[in-house]
């Protein structure tokens, strides 16, 4: 499950970027296993294409139908 994205205002984001670039604060991804990061990226790059090839046209239509229903349901 993806991490929840923290929303920050523009000034805070700019401040954090400047601190990281100048070396005053380490990057958020330090401490991660580089091999695991590379494998995750590789899977992410080829994932959508591989999934599309594996799905039947009927299954793709079903997924698209569900997505459209959710999208157009509205917030009652």
Number of C-alpha atoms within 10 A of each C-alpha: 3 4 5 6 6 5 8 9 7 9 9 11 12 12 10 15 14 13 14 14 11 9 10 10 12 13 13 8 9 8 8 9 9 11 9 10 12 11 11 11 12 11 12 11 11 10 11 11 10 11 11 12 9 11 11 11 11 9 12 13 12 12 11 12 12 10 12 11 10 11 10 8 9 7 6 3
